[in-house]
Amino acid sequence: MREQQDTHEFYNVLCDYLESSSPEVAKILKSSVGGVLCNEIKSLEKEYLYVGESEELFTALSLDIKNKRRLQDALDLYVRPDILDGDNKYFCEKH
């Protein structure tokens, strides 16, 4: 039975398969294809100072390339900060 997948799904399945095939292949794959994203959450409110960071390994990025003239434009959009406010606001308890 064949299963239809888009290219991103296929790539993820392929990377998972290669990583599980041997520790040496996993090491080569991580050092040559992937990277680390740093996610940062900062409070913009002076009375609630907060900065949180987390790291996430990746082997692929999903970029919005529609109507972009250059790859750099898509990358700039990818790392642009999101402002969370209103119903989308991030809340953390004050200690």
Backbone as a printed PyTorch tensor [residue, N CA C, xyz], in Angstrom:
tensor([[[ 0.8480, -1.1830,  0.0000],
         [ 0.0000,  0.0000,  0.0000],
         [ 0.8910,  1.2420,  0.0000]],

        [[ 0.6060,  2.1920, -0.8590],
         [ 1.3750,  3.4190, -0.9610],
         [ 0.6870,  4.5240, -0.1810]],

        [[ 1.5120,  5.3940,  0.3700],
         [ 0.9990,  6.5020,  1.1590],
         [ 1.4660,  7.8040,  0.5370]],

        [[ 0.5270,  8.7430,  0.2990],
         [ 0.8830, 10.0260, -0.2740],
         [ 1.3880, 10.9560,  0.8220]],

        [[ 2.5150, 11.6170,  0.5590],
         [ 3.0940, 12.5580,  1.5060],
         [ 3.5860, 13.7760,  0.7550]],

        [[ 3.5850, 14.9150,  1.4390],
         [ 4.2000, 16.0720,  0.8110],
         [ 5.7080, 16.0110,  1.0550]],

        [[ 6.4410, 16.9010,  0.4460],
         [ 7.9040, 16.8320,  0.5140],
         [ 8.4320, 17.0050,  1.9360]],

        [[ 7.7860, 17.8440,  2.7160],
         [ 8.2350, 18.0640,  4.0920],
         [ 8.0620, 16.7920,  4.9280]],

        [[ 6.9070, 16.1420,  4.7890],
         [ 6.6760, 14.8860,  5.5030],
         [ 7.6820, 13.8290,  5.0730]],

        [[ 7.9140, 13.7150,  3.7650],
         [ 8.8720, 12.7350,  3.2500],
         [10.2690, 13.0060,  3.8120]],

        [[10.6790, 14.2620,  3.8100],
         [11.9950, 14.6230,  4.3140],
         [12.1370, 14.2590,  5.7960]],

        [[11.1000, 14.5430,  6.5880],
         [11.1420, 14.2020,  8.0120],
         [11.2300, 12.6950,  8.2310]],

        [[10.4730, 11.9270,  7.4640],
         [10.5250, 10.4630,  7.5750],
         [11.9100,  9.9670,  7.1760]],

        [[12.4610, 10.5210,  6.1100],
         [13.8030, 10.1350,  5.6590],
         [14.8500, 10.4480,  6.7300]],

        [[14.8030, 11.6430,  7.3060],
         [15.7620, 12.0140,  8.3610],
         [15.6190, 11.0980,  9.5740]],

        [[14.3880, 10.8060,  9.9770],
         [14.1750,  9.8950, 11.1070],
         [14.7700,  8.5260, 10.8190]],

        [[14.5520,  8.0320,  9.6020],
         [15.0800,  6.7260,  9.2180],
         [16.6160,  6.7370,  9.2460]],

        [[17.2150,  7.7750,  8.6770],
         [18.6740,  7.8600,  8.6510],
         [19.2570,  7.9780, 10.0640]],

        [[18.6150,  8.7840, 10.9130],
         [19.0910,  8.9450, 12.2880],
         [19.0310,  7.6310, 13.0630]],

        [[18.0130,  6.8220, 12.7970],
         [17.8650,  5.5650, 13.5260],
         [18.7140,  4.4390, 12.9380]],

        [[19.2860,  4.6530, 11.7480],
         [20.0600,  3.5900, 11.1070],
         [21.3850,  3.3250, 11.8150]],

        [[22.0430,  4.3690, 12.3220],
         [23.2830,  4.1880, 13.0880],
         [23.6500,  5.4910, 13.7630]],

        [[24.3350,  5.4160, 14.8950],
         [24.7540,  6.6440, 15.5830],
         [25.6910,  7.5080, 14.7370]],

        [[26.5260,  6.8780, 13.9140],
         [27.4470,  7.6420, 13.0680],
         [26.7020,  8.4460, 12.0120]],

        [[25.7070,  7.8140, 11.3930],
         [24.9020,  8.5110, 10.3790],
         [24.1180,  9.6470, 11.0390]],

        [[23.5730,  9.4080, 12.2320],
         [22.8260, 10.4500, 12.9490],
         [23.7250, 11.6430, 13.2420]],

        [[24.9610, 11.3820, 13.6450],
         [25.9080, 12.4600, 13.9530],
         [26.2330, 13.2770, 12.7050]],

        [[26.4700, 12.6000, 11.5840],
         [26.7670, 13.2850, 10.3200],
         [25.5730, 14.1300,  9.8800]],

        [[24.3820, 13.5650,  9.9870],
         [23.1700, 14.2730,  9.5810],
         [22.9850, 15.5410, 10.4160]],

        [[23.1170, 15.4250, 11.7330],
         [22.9170, 16.5840, 12.6080],
         [23.9750, 17.6610, 12.3940]],

        [[25.2090, 17.2470, 12.1140],
         [26.2660, 18.2430, 11.9510],
         [26.2600, 18.9040, 10.5750]],

        [[25.6540, 18.2610,  9.5800],
         [25.7110, 18.8180,  8.2300],
         [24.3910, 19.3920,  7.7290]],

        [[23.2700, 18.9750,  8.2850],
         [21.9780, 19.3940,  7.7560],
         [21.2090, 20.2730,  8.7300]],

        [[21.2660, 19.9870, 10.0000],
         [20.3980, 20.6410, 10.9680],
         [21.0010, 21.8560, 11.6290]],

        [[20.3270, 22.2670, 12.6630],
         [20.7580, 23.4070, 13.4420],
         [19.9520, 23.5010, 14.7170]],

        [[20.0830, 24.6190, 15.4010],
         [19.3730, 24.8570, 16.6580],
         [18.6620, 26.1920, 16.5680]],

        [[17.3710, 26.1820, 16.8690],
         [16.5950, 27.4180, 16.9640],
         [16.5170, 27.8260, 18.4250]],

        [[16.6530, 29.0870, 18.6840],
         [16.4800, 29.6080, 20.0360],
         [15.1630, 30.3770, 20.0560]],

        [[14.2160, 29.8990, 20.8510],
         [12.9320, 30.5770, 21.0180],
         [13.0200, 31.4380, 22.2610]],

        [[12.6240, 32.6860, 22.1330],
         [12.7280, 33.6190, 23.2490],
         [11.3790, 34.2840, 23.4890]],

        [[11.0050, 34.3480, 24.7540],
         [ 9.7910, 35.0600, 25.1550],
         [10.2200, 36.1900, 26.0770]],

        [[ 9.8550, 37.4120, 25.6990],
         [10.1910, 38.5980, 26.4900],
         [ 8.9240, 39.3630, 26.8150]],

        [[ 8.8570, 39.8250, 28.0460],
         [ 7.7490, 40.6830, 28.4270],
         [ 8.0400, 42.0990, 27.9360]],

        [[ 7.0420, 42.7350, 27.3840],
         [ 7.1690, 44.1370, 26.9700],
         [ 6.6290, 45.0820, 28.0260]],

        [[ 6.0770, 44.5090, 29.1040],
         [ 5.5070, 45.3170, 30.1800],
         [ 6.5520, 45.5070, 31.2720]],

        [[ 6.8530, 46.7310, 31.6020],
         [ 7.9200, 47.0350, 32.5680],
         [ 7.6390, 46.4570, 33.9490]],

        [[ 6.3580, 46.3690, 34.3250],
         [ 6.0410, 45.8540, 35.6630],
         [ 6.1050, 44.3300, 35.7390]],

        [[ 6.1960, 43.6510, 34.6160],
         [ 6.3080, 42.1900, 34.5880],
         [ 7.5310, 41.7870, 33.7700]],

        [[ 8.7110, 42.0060, 34.3300],
         [ 9.9340, 41.6590, 33.6220],
         [10.0670, 40.1490, 33.5260]],

        [[10.2030, 39.6520, 32.3230],
         [10.3460, 38.2160, 32.1140],
         [11.0820, 37.9710, 30.8030]],

        [[12.0390, 37.0570, 30.8350],
         [12.7030, 36.5820, 29.6290],
         [12.8270, 35.0720, 29.7720]],

        [[12.3190, 34.3410, 28.8110],
         [12.4290, 32.8870, 28.8020],
         [13.0180, 32.4400, 27.4820]],

        [[13.9030, 31.4590, 27.5320],
         [14.5280, 30.9360, 26.3150],
         [14.4290, 29.4180, 26.2950]],

        [[14.2930, 28.8700, 25.1110],
         [14.3540, 27.4240, 24.9320],
         [15.0150, 27.1510, 23.5870]],

        [[15.6750, 26.0180, 23.5010],
         [16.3360, 25.6350, 22.2560],
         [15.6170, 24.4380, 21.6440]],

        [[15.6220, 24.3950, 20.3170],
         [14.9250, 23.3450, 19.5770],
         [15.7990, 22.9270, 18.3950]],

        [[16.1010, 21.6320, 18.3190],
         [16.8640, 21.1190, 17.1830],
         [15.9690, 21.0720, 15.9520]],

        [[16.5440, 21.3200, 14.7790],
         [15.7660, 21.2220, 13.5470],
         [16.6160, 20.6400, 12.4250]],

        [[15.9550, 20.0270, 11.4780],
         [16.6100, 19.5670, 10.2550],
         [15.9950, 20.2400,  9.0300]],

        [[14.9070, 20.9890,  9.2380],
         [14.2660, 21.7080,  8.1290],
         [13.4880, 22.8930,  8.7030]],

        [[13.3750, 23.9370,  7.9220],
         [12.5680, 25.0930,  8.2740],
         [11.4380, 25.2220,  7.2580]],

        [[10.2530, 25.5570,  7.7250],
         [ 9.1250, 25.8140,  6.8290],
         [ 9.0340, 27.3150,  6.6140]],

        [[ 9.4410, 27.7540,  5.4470],
         [ 9.4600, 29.1830,  5.1400],
         [ 8.3210, 29.5460,  4.2040]],

        [[ 7.7500, 30.7190,  4.4160],
         [ 6.7440, 31.2670,  3.5200],
         [ 7.4810, 31.9870,  2.3940]],

        [[ 7.4890, 31.4030,  1.2070],
         [ 8.2390, 31.9860,  0.0920],
         [ 7.3390, 32.6690, -0.9360]],

        [[ 6.0320, 32.5690, -0.7310],
         [ 5.1000, 33.1860, -1.6780],
         [ 5.3130, 34.6960, -1.7060]],

        [[ 5.4440, 35.2360, -2.8960],
         [ 5.6430, 36.6690, -3.1420],
         [ 6.9460, 37.2100, -2.5630]],

        [[ 7.9080, 36.3450, -2.3150],
         [ 9.2230, 36.7860, -1.8360],
         [10.1890, 36.7530, -3.0090]],

        [[10.9730, 37.7910, -3.1600],
         [11.9190, 37.8590, -4.2740],
         [13.2210, 37.1350, -3.9520]],

        [[13.5720, 37.0890, -2.6420],
         [14.8370, 36.4840, -2.2430],
         [14.6080, 35.5570, -1.0530]],

        [[15.4790, 34.5900, -0.9020],
         [15.4370, 33.7020,  0.2510],
         [15.5960, 34.5050,  1.5320]],

        [[16.4430, 35.5350,  1.5070],
         [16.6710, 36.3670,  2.6880],
         [15.3660, 36.9810,  3.1840]],

        [[14.4670, 37.3750,  2.2720],
         [13.1780, 37.9480,  2.6710],
         [12.3520, 36.9350,  3.4530]],

        [[12.3470, 35.6780,  3.0090],
         [11.6130, 34.6180,  3.7080],
         [12.2380, 34.3350,  5.0720]],

        [[13.5590, 34.3400,  5.1490],
         [14.2400, 34.1210,  6.4250],
         [13.9720, 35.2740,  7.3940]],

        [[13.9760, 36.5000,  6.8960],
         [13.6740, 37.6640,  7.7430],
         [12.2650, 37.5610,  8.3260]],

        [[11.3140, 37.1280,  7.5150],
         [ 9.9420, 36.9470,  7.9830],
         [ 9.8790, 35.8490,  9.0390]],

        [[10.6570, 34.7850,  8.8600],
         [10.6650, 33.6580,  9.7840],
         [11.1320, 34.0710, 11.1800]],

        [[12.1100, 34.9540, 11.2620],
         [12.6680, 35.3490, 12.5630],
         [12.0680, 36.6520, 13.1030]],

        [[11.1120, 37.2070, 12.3970],
         [10.4530, 38.4290, 12.8730],
         [ 9.7020, 38.1300, 14.1680]],

        [[ 9.8140, 39.0040, 15.1670],
         [ 9.1140, 38.7640, 16.4370],
         [ 7.6000, 38.7950, 16.2680]],

        [[ 6.9220, 37.9810, 17.0480],
         [ 5.4660, 38.0160, 17.1420],
         [ 5.1150, 38.7570, 18.4200]],

        [[ 4.2500, 39.7430, 18.3130],
         [ 3.7810, 40.4650, 19.4890],
         [ 2.4800, 39.8050, 19.9350]],

        [[ 2.4920, 39.2880, 21.1570],
         [ 1.3100, 38.6300, 21.7000],
         [ 0.5660, 39.6340, 22.5760]],

        [[-0.6690, 39.9320, 22.1910],
         [-1.4760, 40.8440, 22.9900],
         [-2.9410, 40.4590, 22.8770]],

        [[-3.7730, 41.0710, 23.6850],
         [-5.1960, 40.7560, 23.6820],
         [-5.4320, 39.2900, 24.0300]],

        [[-6.3040, 38.6290, 23.2780],
         [-6.6050, 37.2070, 23.5130],
         [-5.4120, 36.3180, 23.2380]],

        [[-4.4340, 36.8190, 22.5030],
         [-3.2470, 36.0470, 22.1390],
         [-2.0970, 36.2670, 23.1330]],

        [[-2.3510, 36.9930, 24.2030],
         [-1.3130, 37.3690, 25.1500],
         [-0.8310, 36.1680, 25.9520]],

        [[ 0.4660, 36.1330, 26.2260],
         [ 1.1020, 35.0840, 27.0100],
         [ 1.0950, 35.5150, 28.4610]],

        [[ 0.5810, 34.6570, 29.3390],
         [ 0.5420, 34.9870, 30.7550],
         [ 1.4440, 34.0400, 31.5340]],

        [[ 2.1910, 34.5910, 32.4640],
         [ 2.9390, 33.7490, 33.3980],
         [ 2.6850, 34.3100, 34.7920]],

        [[ 2.6640, 33.4040, 35.7480],
         [ 2.3590, 33.8250, 37.1140],
         [ 3.5300, 34.5670, 37.7260]],

        [[ 3.2260, 35.6260, 38.4160],
         [ 4.2490, 36.4270, 39.0790],
         [ 4.5830, 35.7610, 40.4100]],

        [[ 5.8730, 35.6270, 40.6880],
         [ 6.3020, 34.9770, 41.9370],
         [ 6.5950, 35.9920, 43.0110]]])
